[in-house]
């Protein structure tokens, strides 16, 4: 599979709630470069925990660009009370994700969530 095919399959399985099947595309030693105060997370168990926390999030891929072993998605992400734009990049080796980077408009998400709470 190409990196963009791995990326598309992973998003498809995750959004369908088929986490264990999706995890078959994640390398056991994956590095998830989340940034911020959380820093890097390593290993498939960290990936599994991330998915469990994001079970109510929907993602729609708007554009994919792929070159070599890398694939990048620009997407819209929505959850209870927000819709934001994000971007993530993966590096694939032997049909498994070995590295992941992600950016999300957390300022817009915080503002939308805050505005929603003000109305309650």
C-alpha positions in Angstrom: 0.0 0.0 0.0 1.1 3.6 -0.6 1.4 5.9 2.4 -1.8 7.8 1.3 -3.7 4.4 1.1 -2.5 3.5 4.6 -3.6 7.0 5.8 -7.0 6.7 4.2 -7.6 3.2 5.5 -6.6 4.3 9.0 -9.0 7.3 9.0 -11.8 5.1 7.6 -11.4 2.4 10.3 -11.0 4.9 13.1 -14.1 6.9 12.1 -16.1 3.6 11.8 -15.1 2.8 15.4 -13.1 -0.2 14.2 -10.1 0.6 16.5 -8.5 -2.8 16.8 -8.5 -3.3 13.0 -7.1 0.2 12.6 -4.3 -0.5 15.0 -3.0 -3.1 12.7 -1.7 -0.2 10.6 0.3 1.2 13.6 3.8 0.0 14.2 4.4 -1.3 17.8 7.1 1.3 18.3 5.3 4.3 16.7 6.2 7.8 17.8 3.3 10.2 18.0 4.7 13.8 18.0 1.8 15.5 19.7 3.7 18.5 20.9 2.6 20.9 23.6 3.0 19.9 27.2 2.1 16.3 26.4 5.3 15.9 24.2 5.9 12.7 22.2 4.0 9.5 23.0 5.5 6.2 22.1 4.1 2.8 21.3 0.8 1.3 20.2 -0.8 1.5 23.7 -0.4 5.3 23.7 -2.1 5.3 20.3 -5.0 3.1 21.6 -5.5 5.4 24.6 -5.6 8.5 22.3 -8.3 6.9 20.2 -10.4 5.9 23.2 -10.3 9.6 24.3 -11.4 10.7 20.8 -14.3 8.2 20.2 -16.9 11.0 19.7 -14.8 13.0 17.1 -15.6 12.9 13.4 -13.0 13.6 10.7 -13.5 14.6 7.1 -10.4 14.6 4.9 -10.4 17.6 2.6 -7.1 17.0 0.9 -4.3 14.5 0.9 -0.7 15.0 -0.4 1.8 12.2 -0.4 5.5 11.9 -1.3 7.8 9.1 -0.6 7.1 7.5 2.8 5.0 10.5 3.9 1.3 11.3 3.7 -0.4 14.6 4.8 -4.1 15.1 5.4 -5.9 18.5 5.7 -9.2 17.8 7.4 -12.1 19.2 9.3 -12.6 17.7 12.8 -15.8 17.9 14.8 -16.9 16.9 18.2 -19.6 18.0 20.6 -19.8 21.7 20.3 -17.0 22.4 17.7 -15.8 22.1 14.1 -12.2 23.0 13.3 -9.5 22.5 10.7 -6.5 20.3 11.3 -3.6 18.7 9.5 -1.7 15.6 10.2 1.3 13.8 8.6 2.4 10.2 8.9 5.5 8.3 7.9 4.9 4.8 6.7 7.3 1.8 6.6 6.1 -1.7 5.6 2.4 -0.6 5.5 2.5 0.6 9.1 2.7 4.1 10.6 6.0 4.7 12.4 5.6 8.4 13.0 2.7 10.9 13.3 2.5 14.7 13.6 -0.7 16.7 14.0 -1.8 20.3 14.2 -5.3 21.5 15.1 -6.8 24.9 15.5 -7.2 24.5 19.3 -7.9 28.3 19.7 -11.0 28.0 17.5 -12.0 24.8 19.3 -11.7 26.4 22.7 -13.6 29.5 21.6 -16.5 27.4 20.2 -16.6 25.2 23.3 -16.6 28.3 25.5 -19.3 30.0 23.5 -21.4 26.8 23.8 -21.0 26.7 27.5 -22.1 30.4 27.8 -25.4 29.5 26.3 -26.2 26.7 28.8 
